[in-house]
Amino acid sequence: MKILVCCGSGLGSSFMIEMNIKKVLKDMNYEAEVDHCDLSSAAGSKADIYVGTRDIAGQLTSLGGKVVSLNSMIDLRELREKLAAVLQE
């Protein structure tokens, strides 16, 4: 299972979300490869789940994986709920 976090520039916000995903996955006792990149590089990086904020999530749907759209980059509860829902599919 690979999870790719995407943001406009691929630096701060996607890295922060990546760290939060790793924390949430650890709490859930779930293992996955988690990485981050900028939106333009996402097409060249195959993943099972793509995570992005709602402003770019629509652009991730064409990449072939499941998409998690976040309303807030810092809301761990939202991240946990949305990630758990996608992992259970």
C-alpha positions in Angstrom: 0.0 0.0 0.0 1.4 3.4 -1.0 0.0 6.7 0.0 1.1 9.9 -1.7 0.5 13.3 -0.3 0.3 16.1 -2.9 0.3 19.9 -2.6 0.9 22.7 -5.0 4.7 23.0 -4.3 5.5 19.7 -2.7 7.3 21.2 0.3 5.9 22.2 3.6 2.2 21.4 3.6 2.5 18.0 2.0 5.4 17.0 4.3 3.4 18.1 7.3 0.4 15.9 6.2 2.8 13.0 5.5 4.0 13.2 9.1 0.4 13.3 10.3 -0.6 10.3 8.2 2.4 8.3 9.6 1.2 9.2 13.1 -2.4 8.2 12.3 -1.3 4.9 10.7 0.8 4.1 13.7 -2.1 4.7 16.0 -4.3 2.4 13.8 -1.5 -0.3 13.7 -1.5 -0.1 9.9 1.6 -0.1 7.8 1.9 1.7 4.5 4.6 3.5 2.5 3.9 7.3 2.7 5.6 9.9 0.6 4.9 13.5 -0.6 5.4 15.4 -3.8 4.2 18.5 -5.7 1.1 18.2 -7.8 2.9 18.2 -11.2 5.1 15.3 -10.1 2.1 13.2 -8.8 1.3 11.9 -12.3 4.7 10.1 -12.4 4.3 8.6 -9.0 2.0 5.6 -8.8 0.1 5.3 -5.5 -2.9 3.4 -4.1 -4.2 6.5 -2.3 -3.6 10.1 -3.1 -4.1 12.7 -0.3 -4.5 16.4 -0.9 -6.4 19.5 0.4 -9.8 20.1 -1.2 -8.3 22.8 -3.5 -6.2 20.2 -5.4 -8.0 16.9 -4.7 -10.1 17.2 -7.9 -6.9 17.2 -9.9 -5.8 13.9 -8.3 -8.8 11.9 -9.4 -7.4 11.1 -12.8 -4.3 9.4 -11.4 -5.9 6.1 -10.9 -5.9 5.7 -7.1 -8.4 6.5 -4.4 -8.4 10.2 -3.3 -8.7 11.6 0.2 -9.7 15.3 0.1 -8.9 17.2 3.3 -10.7 20.3 4.4 -8.0 21.0 7.0 -4.3 20.2 6.8 -4.0 20.1 10.6 -7.2 18.3 11.7 -6.0 14.8 12.8 -9.6 13.7 13.5 -10.6 14.4 9.9 -7.5 12.8 8.6 -8.1 9.7 10.7 -11.8 9.4 9.7 -11.2 9.9 6.0 -8.1 7.7 5.8 -9.9 4.9 7.7 -12.9 5.0 5.4 -10.6 4.7 2.3 -8.6 1.9 3.8 -11.7 -0.1 4.6 -12.9 0.0 1.0 
